[in-house]
Amino acid sequence: MEYAMSFWQTTKELEDSAESFVIATLISVRGGAPQDPGAKAIITKDGLAFGTVGGGKVEARVIADSLEIISKTQKIDPIHVKWNLQKDIGMTCGGEVTFLFEYFPATHWPIVIFGAGHVAQALTRTLERLSCQITCIDDRAEWVDKLSIKGLVHPSPKDLVKELDPNSYFICMTQGHAKDTPILAEIAKHAANCPYVGVIGSKTKGITIKRELKEMGIDQAFIDRLRVPIGLPLGTNHPFEISISIAAELLQVRDSL
């Protein structure tokens, strides 16, 4: 159980850091082999990251083939290979091994959440199970400390926008529109073409925010793209149900691009 947890924790860490990797699984063995069927290894561009499929020449070949897969960058279907230990690997012992190579290309999906309140707490817990990179920012340390991820405390969150990836999915859920609007103005300035920008709240709140942004001279195209409210129209007002509706909308936008 501990091995399995460590194995999948490694894959999650690689996904969170947007790093490509290959999982190589020993499917079958005929004759002598250094490992039993079911053995797994995780390989990144830096080599073996976790696990083993037996070491020696077999593992060296597995790593070499995995690196070749990673170097091609594009997504590929799982690959089955069968090697003769003498002919293909250069070992003295006879036998055959069959491996499955599964490639997981890096998923660059940065999501920035401004505000660490109740819904943000639920949303980060929902999103951390997905292949995305989450940044949550608030000026209240006591709320950031409650996050399930490592958040950022800053006295003026809007000042961090210029340092963030302009291709991020931006979500504002601060204590109110008085804090949301300045953040949105900075997003319009530094990341106007971001794939997603939205604010939690009612349609009335959206009208107010859009009016204020227009008065600030923000480009109308950005204002028209602003989503208020956010999330698909499903569920109740429970924080976790709201978080699921928001996550579903984020997935919908991501998969439409």
RAVENFEN-V260290 format. One record per pair of residues at least 12 apart in sequence whose ideal C-beta (glycine too) atoms are under 10 Angstrom apart, sorted by the first residue. I is the first residue (numbers start at 1). J is the second residue. D is the distance in whole Angstrom. If there is no record, write none. Layout:
I&J&D ; I&J&D
This chain:
3&40&9 ; 3&50&10 ; 3&51&8 ; 4&40&10 ; 6&50&7 ; 6&51&9 ; 7&23&9 ; 7&40&7 ; 7&41&10 ; 7&42&7 ; 7&50&6 ; 7&51&6 ; 8&42&10 ; 8&50&10 ; 9&50&9 ; 10&23&10 ; 10&42&6 ; 10&44&10 ; 10&49&6 ; 10&50&4 ; 10&51&8 ; 11&23&7 ; 11&42&7 ; 11&49&9 ; 11&50&8 ; 11&104&7 ; 11&131&10 ; 12&128&9 ; 12&129&9 ; 12&131&9 ; 13&49&9 ; 13&50&10 ; 14&42&7 ; 14&44&7 ; 14&49&7 ; 14&50&9 ; 14&104&8 ; 14&106&8 ; 14&131&10 ; 15&104&7 ; 15&106&8 ; 15&107&6 ; 15&109&10 ; 15&130&9 ; 15&131&4 ; 15&132&8 ; 15&133&9 ; 16&107&10 ; 16&128&8 ; 16&130&10 ; 16&131&8 ; 16&132&8 ; 16&133&6 ; 16&134&8 ; 16&149&9 ; 17&44&10 ; 17&106&8 ; 17&133&8 ; 18&105&10 ; 18&106&5 ; 18&107&6 ; 18&108&5 ; 18&109&8 ; 18&110&8 ; 18&131&8 ; 18&132&9 ; 18&133&6 ; 19&44&6 ; 19&45&8 ; 19&46&9 ; 19&49&9 ; 19&70&10 ; 19&104&9 ; 19&105&10 ; 19&106&6 ; 19&107&10 ; 20&43&10 ; 20&44&7 ; 20&45&7 ; 20&69&9 ; 20&70&5 ; 20&71&10 ; 20&73&8 ; 20&75&10 ; 20&103&7 ; 20&104&7 ; 20&105&5 ; 20&106&4 ; 20&107&9 ; 21&42&6 ; 21&43&6 ; 21&44&5 ; 21&45&8 ; 21&46&10 ; 21&49&7 ; 21&50&9 ; 21&66&8 ; 21&69&10 ; 21&70&7 ; 21&102&9 ; 21&103&8 ; 21&104&5 ; 21&105&9 ; 21&106&9 ; 22&41&8 ; 22&42&7 ; 22&43&5 ; 22&44&8 ; 22&45&10 ; 22&49&10 ; 22&62&9 ; 22&63&9 ; 22&65&8 ; 22&66&4 ; 22&67&8 ; 22&68&10 ; 22&69&6 ; 22&70&6 ; 22&79&9 ; 22&101&6 ; 22&102&7 ; 22&103&5 ; 22&104&7 ; 22&105&10 ; 23&40&6 ; 23&41&7 ; 23&42&6 ; 23&43&8 ; 23&50&9 ; 23&51&9 ; 23&66&9 ; 23&78&9 ; 23&100&8 ; 23&101&8 ; 23&102&5 ; 23&103&8 ; 23&104&7 ; 24&39&9 ; 24&40&7 ; 24&41&5 ; 24&42&8 ; 24&43&6 ; 24&48&10 ; 24&51&9 ; 24&53&6 ; 24&59&9 ; 24&61&10 ; 24&62&5 ; 24&63&8 ; 24&65&8 ; 24&66&6 ; 24&69&10 ; 24&79&10 ; 24&81&10 ; 24&99&6 ; 24&100&7 ; 24&101&5 ; 24&102&8 ; 25&37&9 ; 25&38&7 ; 25&39&7 ; 25&40&5 ; 25&41&8 ; 25&51&10 ; 25&53&8 ; 25&62&10 ; 25&78&9 ; 25&98&10 ; 25&99&7 ; 25&100&5 ; 25&101&8 ; 25&102&7 ; 26&38&7 ; 26&39&4 ; 26&40&8 ; 26&41&9 ; 26&52&10 ; 26&53&5 ; 26&54&8 ; 26&58&9 ; 26&62&9 ; 26&97&6 ; 26&98&8 ; 26&99&6 ; 26&100&8 ; 27&39&10 ; 27&80&7 ; 27&81&9 ; 27&82&9 ; 27&97&8 ; 27&98&4 ; 27&99&6 ; 27&100&5 ; 28&82&8 ; 28&96&8 ; 28&97&7 ; 28&98&4 ; 28&99&9 ; 28&100&10 ; 29&54&10 ; 29&85&10 ; 29&95&7 ; 29&96&7 ; 29&97&6 ; 29&98&8 ; 30&82&9 ; 30&84&9 ; 30&85&9 ; 30&94&9 ; 30&95&5 ; 30&96&4 ; 30&97&8 ; 30&98&9 ; 31&84&9 ; 31&85&7 ; 31&86&10 ; 31&93&7 ; 31&94&5 ; 31&95&2 ; 31&96&7 ; 31&97&9 ; 32&85&7 ; 32&91&9 ; 32&92&10 ; 32&93&4 ; 32&94&7 ; 32&95&5 ; 32&97&10 ; 33&53&9 ; 33&54&7 ; 33&58&7 ; 33&85&7 ; 33&91&9 ; 33&93&8 ; 33&95&6 ; 33&96&9 ; 33&97&5 ; 34&52&9 ; 34&53&8 ; 34&54&3 ; 34&55&6 ; 34&56&6 ; 34&57&9 ; 34&58&6 ; 34&59&8 ; 34&85&10 ; 34&91&9 ; 34&93&10 ; 34&97&9 ; 35&51&10 ; 35&52&7 ; 35&53&5 ; 35&54&4 ; 35&55&8 ; 35&58&8 ; 35&59&9 ; 35&97&9 ; 36&54&9 ; 37&97&9 ; 37&98&9 ; 39&51&7 ; 39&52&7 ; 39&53&5 ; 39&54&7 ; 39&59&10 ; 39&99&10 ; 40&52&9 ; 40&53&7 ; 40&100&9 ; 40&102&10 ; 41&53&5 ; 41&54&9 ; 41&55&10 ; 41&59&7 ; 41&62&6 ; 41&63&8 ; 41&66&8 ; 41&99&10 ; 42&66&9 ; 42&104&9 ; 43&59&10 ; 43&62&7 ; 43&63&6 ; 43&64&9 ; 43&65&9 ; 43&66&4 ; 43&67&7 ; 43&69&9 ; 43&70&8 ; 43&101&9 ; 43&103&10 ; 44&66&9 ; 44&67&9 ; 44&70&7 ; 44&106&10 ; 45&66&9 ; 45&67&7 ; 45&70&5 ; 45&71&8 ; 45&106&10 ; 46&67&9 ; 47&63&6 ; 47&64&10 ; 47&66&9 ; 47&67&8 ; 48&60&10 ; 48&62&9 ; 48&63&6 ; 48&66&9 ; 53&97&9 ; 53&99&7 ; 54&97&9 ; 56&89&9 ; 56&91&8 ; 57&85&8 ; 57&88&10 ; 57&89&5 ; 57&90&6 ; 57&91&6 ; 58&83&8 ; 58&85&7 ; 58&88&10 ; 58&89&6 ; 58&91&8 ; 58&97&6 ; 58&99&9 ; 60&89&9 ; 61&81&9 ; 61&83&7 ; 61&88&8 ; 61&89&6 ; 61&90&9 ; 61&97&10 ; 61&99&9 ; 62&81&9 ; 62&83&9 ; 62&97&9 ; 62&99&6 ; 62&101&8 ; 65&79&8 ; 65&81&7 ; 65&83&10 ; 65&99&8 ; 65&101&7 ; 66&99&10 ; 66&101&6 ; 66&102&10 ; 66&103&8 ; 68&101&10 ; 69&101&6 ; 69&102&9 ; 69&103&5 ; 69&105&10 ; 70&103&7 ; 70&104&10 ; 70&105&8 ; 70&106&10 ; 72&103&8 ; 72&105&9 ; 73&103&10 ; 73&105&7 ; 73&106&9 ; 74&103&9 ; 74&105&7 ; 75&103&7 ; 75&104&9 ; 75&105&5 ; 76&101&9 ; 76&102&9 ; 76&103&5 ; 76&105&9 ; 77&101&10 ; 77&102&9 ; 77&103&9 ; 78&100&6 ; 78&101&7 ; 78&102&5 ; 78&103&8 ; 79&99&8 ; 79&100&7 ; 79&101&4 ; 79&102&8 ; 79&103&8 ; 80&98&7 ; 80&99&7 ; 80&100&6 ; 80&101&8 ; 81&97&9 ; 81&98&7 ; 81&99&5 ; 81&100&8 ; 81&101&7 ; 82&96&6 ; 82&97&7 ; 82&98&5 ; 82&99&8 ; 83&95&9 ; 83&96&7 ; 83&97&5 ; 83&98&8 ; 83&99&8 ; 84&96&6 ; 84&97&9 ; 85&97&7 ; 104&131&8 ; 106&131&9 ; 107&130&9 ; 107&131&4 ; 107&132&7 ; 107&133&9 ; 107&254&9 ; 108&131&9 ; 108&132&9 ; 108&133&7 ; 108&165&9 ; 108&167&8 ; 109&127&9 ; 109&130&8 ; 109&131&6 ; 109&132&4 ; 109&133&7 ; 109&134&9 ; 109&167&9 ; 109&168&9 ; 109&169&7 ; 109&195&10 ; 109&250&9 ; 109&251&10 ; 109&254&6 ; 110&132&7 ; 110&133&5 ; 110&134&8 ; 110&135&7 ; 110&164&8 ; 110&165&5 ; 110&166&10 ; 110&167&7 ; 110&168&4 ; 110&169&7 ; 110&170&9 ; 110&194&10 ; 110&195&10 ; 111&123&9 ; 111&124&9 ; 111&127&6 ; 111&130&9 ; 111&132&5 ; 111&133&7 ; 111&134&5 ; 111&135&7 ; 111&136&9 ; 111&165&10 ; 111&168&7 ; 111&169&5 ; 111&170&8 ; 111&171&7 ; 111&196&8 ; 111&246&10 ; 111&247&9 ; 111&250&7 ; 111&254&10 ; 112&133&9 ; 112&134&8 ; 112&135&5 ; 112&136&8 ; 112&137&7 ; 112&152&10 ; 112&157&10 ; 112&160&9 ; 112&161&8 ; 112&164&6 ; 112&165&8 ; 112&168&5 ; 112&169&7 ; 112&170&5 ; 112&171&7 ; 112&172&9 ; 112&183&10 ; 112&187&9 ; 112&191&9 ; 112&194&9 ; 112&196&10 ; 112&197&10 ; 113&127&8 ; 113&134&7 ; 113&135&7 ; 113&136&4 ; 113&137&7 ; 113&138&9 ; 113&147&9 ; 113&149&10 ; 113&151&9 ; 113&168&10 ; 113&169&9 ; 113&170&8 ; 113&171&5 ; 113&172&8 ; 113&173&7 ; 113&174&10 ; 113&200&10 ; 113&246&10 ; 114&135&9 ; 114&136&8 ; 114&137&5 ; 114&138&7 ; 114&139&10 ; 114&154&10 ; 114&157&5 ; 114&158&8 ; 114&160&9 ; 114&161&9 ; 114&170&8 ; 114&171&7 ; 114&172&5 ; 114&173&7 ; 114&174&6 ; 114&179&8 ; 114&180&7 ; 114&183&5 ; 114&184&9 ; 114&187&9 ; 114&199&9 ; 115&136&8 ; 115&137&8 ; 115&138&6 ; 115&139&9 ; 115&140&9 ; 115&143&8 ; 115&157&8 ; 115&171&8 ; 115&172&7 ; 115&173&4 ; 115&174&4 ; 115&175&7 ; 115&176&10 ; 115&179&8 ; 115&180&8 ; 115&183&9 ; 115&199&10 ; 115&200&8 ; 116&136&5 ; 116&137&8 ; 116&138&4 ; 116&139&9 ; 116&140&7 ; 116&141&9 ; 116&142&9 ; 116&143&4 ; 116&144&5 ; 116&145&9 ; 116&146&7 ; 116&147&6 ; 116&151&6 ; 116&152&9 ; 116&153&9 ; 116&173&9 ; 116&174&9 ; 117&138&8 ; 117&140&9 ; 117&143&6 ; 117&146&10 ; 117&173&6 ; 117&174&8 ; 117&175&7 ; 117&200&9 ; 117&239&9 ; 118&143&9 ; 118&146&10 ; 118&173&9 ; 118&238&10 ; 118&239&5 ; 118&240&10 ; 118&242&9 ; 118&243&10 ; 119&171&10 ; 119&173&6 ; 119&200&6 ; 119&231&10 ; 119&237&10 ; 119&238&10 ; 119&239&5 ; 119&240&9 ; 119&241&10 ; 119&242&5 ; 119&243&6 ; 119&246&8 ; 120&136&6 ; 120&137&10 ; 120&138&8 ; 120&143&8 ; 120&144&10 ; 120&146&10 ; 120&147&8 ; 120&151&9 ; 120&171&8 ; 120&173&5 ; 120&174&9 ; 120&200&9 ; 120&239&9 ; 120&243&8 ; 120&246&10 ; 121&136&9 ; 121&143&8 ; 121&146&6 ; 121&147&6 ; 121&148&7 ; 121&239&7 ; 121&240&9 ; 121&243&9 ; 122&148&10 ; 122&238&8 ; 122&239&4 ; 122&240&5 ; 122&241&9 ; 122&242&7 ; 122&243&4 ; 122&244&9 ; 122&246&9 ; 122&247&10 ; 123&136&9 ; 123&171&8 ; 123&173&8 ; 123&200&9 ; 123&231&10 ; 123&239&8 ; 123&240&9 ; 123&242&8 ; 123&243&4 ; 123&244&9 ; 123&245&10 ; 123&246&6 ; 123&247&7 ; 123&250&9 ; 124&136&6 ; 124&146&10 ; 124&147&6 ; 124&148&6 ; 124&149&5 ; 124&151&8 ; 124&243&8 ; 125&147&9 ; 125&148&5 ; 125&149&9 ; 125&239&10 ; 125&240&8 ; 125&243&7 ; 126&148&10 ; 126&239&10 ; 126&240&7 ; 126&242&10 ; 126&243&4 ; 126&244&6 ; 126&245&10 ; 126&246&8 ; 126&247&5 ; 126&248&10 ; 126&250&10 ; 127&148&10 ; 127&149&9 ; 127&169&10 ; 127&171&10 ; 127&243&8 ; 127&246&9 ; 127&247&6 ; 127&250&8 ; 127&251&10 ; 128&147&10 ; 128&148&6 ; 128&149&6 ; 129&247&9 ; 130&247&7 ; 130&250&9 ; 130&251&8 ; 130&254&10 ; 132&169&8 ; 132&247&9 ; 132&250&8 ; 132&251&10 ; 132&254&9 ; 133&149&10 ; 133&165&8 ; 133&168&9 ; 134&147&9 ; 134&148&10 ; 134&149&6 ; 134&150&9 ; 134&151&9 ; 134&169&10 ; 135&149&9 ; 135&150&9 ; 135&151&8 ; 135&152&7 ; 135&160&9 ; 135&164&7 ; 135&165&9 ; 135&168&8 ; 135&170&10 ; 136&148&10 ; 136&149&6 ; 136&150&9 ; 136&151&4 ; 136&152&7 ; 136&171&9 ; 136&173&10 ; 137&151&7 ; 137&152&5 ; 137&153&8 ; 137&154&6 ; 137&157&5 ; 137&158&9 ; 137&160&6 ; 137&161&9 ; 137&164&9 ; 137&174&9 ; 137&183&9 ; 138&151&7 ; 138&152&8 ; 138&153&7 ; 138&154&8 ; 138&157&7 ; 138&173&10 ; 138&174&8 ; 138&175&9 ; 138&179&10 ; 139&152&10 ; 139&153&7 ; 139&154&6 ; 139&155&5 ; 139&156&7 ; 139&157&6 ; 139&174&9 ; 139&175&9 ; 139&179&8 ; 140&153&8 ; 140&174&10 ; 140&175&9 ; 141&153&5 ; 156&179&10 ; 156&182&9 ; 156&183&10 ; 157&172&9 ; 157&174&8 ; 157&179&8 ; 157&182&9 ; 157&183&6 ; 157&186&9 ; 158&174&10 ; 158&179&8 ; 158&180&10 ; 158&181&9 ; 158&182&5 ; 158&183&5 ; 158&184&9 ; 158&185&8 ; 158&186&5 ; 158&187&9 ; 158&189&10 ; 159&182&10 ; 159&183&10 ; 159&186&8 ; 160&183&9 ; 160&186&9 ; 161&182&10 ; 161&183&7 ; 161&184&9 ; 161&185&9 ; 161&186&4 ; 161&187&6 ; 161&188&9 ; 161&189&8 ; 161&190&5 ; 161&191&7 ; 162&186&7 ; 162&187&10 ; 162&189&8 ; 162&190&5 ; 162&191&9 ; 163&190&9 ; 164&186&10 ; 164&187&9 ; 164&190&8 ; 164&191&7 ; 164&194&9 ; 165&191&8 ; 165&194&9 ; 166&187&9 ; 166&190&6 ; 166&191&4 ; 166&192&8 ; 166&193&7 ; 166&194&6 ; 167&191&8 ; 167&193&8 ; 167&194&6 ; 167&195&7 ; 167&196&10 ; 168&187&9 ; 168&191&7 ; 168&194&6 ; 168&195&8 ; 168&196&8 ; 168&197&9 ; 169&194&7 ; 169&195&6 ; 169&196&4 ; 169&197&8 ; 169&198&8 ; 169&249&10 ; 169&250&6 ; 169&253&7 ; 169&254&8 ; 170&183&8 ; 170&184&8 ; 170&186&10 ; 170&187&5 ; 170&191&7 ; 170&194&6 ; 170&195&9 ; 170&196&7 ; 170&197&4 ; 170&198&7 ; 170&199&9 ; 170&226&10 ; 171&196&8 ; 171&197&8 ; 171&198&6 ; 171&199&8 ; 171&200&7 ; 171&227&9 ; 171&230&7 ; 171&231&10 ; 171&246&7 ; 171&249&10 ; 171&250&8 ; 172&184&6 ; 172&187&8 ; 172&197&8 ; 172&198&7 ; 172&199&4 ; 172&200&7 ; 172&201&9 ; 172&209&9 ; 172&226&9 ; 172&228&9 ; 172&230&9 ; 173&198&9 ; 173&199&7 ; 173&200&4 ; 173&201&8 ; 173&230&8 ; 173&242&10 ; 173&246&9 ; 174&199&9 ; 174&200&9 ; 176&201&9 ; 176&205&9 ; 177&199&8 ; 177&201&7 ; 177&205&6 ; 177&206&9 ; 177&208&6 ; 177&209&5 ; 177&212&7 ; 177&228&9 ; 178&209&10 ; 178&212&9 ; 180&199&5 ; 180&200&9 ; 180&201&8 ; 180&205&8 ; 180&208&10 ; 180&209&6 ; 180&212&9 ; 180&213&10 ; 180&228&9 ; 181&199&9 ; 181&208&9 ; 181&209&6 ; 181&210&10 ; 181&211&10 ; 181&212&5 ; 181&213&7 ; 181&215&10 ; 181&216&8 ; 181&218&10 ; 182&212&9 ; 182&216&9 ; 183&197&10 ; 183&199&9 ; 184&197&7 ; 184&198&10 ; 184&199&7 ; 184&209&7 ; 184&210&9 ; 184&212&9 ; 184&213&6 ; 184&216&9 ; 184&218&8 ; 184&222&8 ; 184&223&9 ; 184&226&7 ; 184&228&10 ; 185&212&9 ; 185&213&6 ; 185&216&6 ; 185&217&9 ; 185&218&6 ; 185&222&9 ; 187&218&10 ; 187&222&8 ; 187&226&9 ; 188&213&7 ; 188&216&9 ; 188&217&10 ; 188&218&5 ; 188&219&7 ; 188&221&10 ; 188&222&5 ; 188&223&8 ; 188&225&10 ; 188&226&9 ; 189&218&8 ; 189&219&10 ; 189&222&9 ; 191&222&10 ; 192&218&9 ; 192&219&7 ; 192&221&8 ; 192&222&5 ; 192&225&9 ; 193&221&10 ; 193&222&9 ; 193&225&9 ; 194&222&9 ; 194&225&9 ; 195&225&10 ; 195&250&9 ; 195&253&6 ; 195&254&7 ; 195&256&9 ; 195&257&6 ; 196&225&9 ; 196&227&7 ; 196&230&9 ; 196&249&8 ; 196&250&7 ; 196&252&10 ; 196&253&5 ; 196&254&8 ; 196&257&9 ; 197&222&8 ; 197&225&7 ; 197&226&6 ; 197&227&7 ; 197&228&10 ; 197&230&9 ; 198&225&9 ; 198&226&7 ; 198&227&3 ; 198&228&7 ; 198&229&8 ; 198&230&4 ; 198&231&8 ; 198&246&8 ; 198&249&8 ; 198&250&9 ; 198&253&9 ; 199&226&7 ; 199&227&7 ; 199&228&5 ; 199&229&8 ; 199&230&7 ; 200&227&10 ; 200&228&8 ; 200&229&7 ; 200&230&6 ; 200&231&8 ; 200&242&8 ; 200&246&8 ; 201&228&6 ; 201&229&6 ; 201&230&8 ; 202&228&8 ; 202&229&6 ; 203&228&7 ; 203&229&7 ; 204&228&9 ; 204&229&10 ; 205&228&6 ; 205&229&8 ; 206&226&7 ; 206&227&8 ; 206&228&3 ; 206&229&7 ; 206&230&10 ; 207&228&8 ; 208&228&9 ; 209&223&9 ; 209&226&7 ; 209&228&6 ; 210&222&10 ; 210&223&5 ; 210&224&9 ; 210&226&6 ; 210&228&8 ; 211&223&9 ; 213&226&8 ; 227&246&10 ; 227&249&8 ; 227&253&9 ; 229&242&10 ; 229&245&9 ; 229&246&10 ; 230&242&9 ; 230&245&8 ; 230&246&6 ; 230&249&6 ; 230&250&9 ; 231&243&8 ; 231&244&8 ; 231&245&3 ; 231&246&4 ; 231&247&8 ; 231&248&7 ; 231&249&5 ; 231&250&9 ; 232&244&9 ; 232&245&5 ; 232&246&8 ; 232&247&9 ; 232&248&5 ; 232&249&5 ; 232&250&10 ; 232&251&10 ; 232&252&7 ; 233&245&8 ; 233&249&10 ; 234&248&8 ; 234&249&10 ; 235&248&9
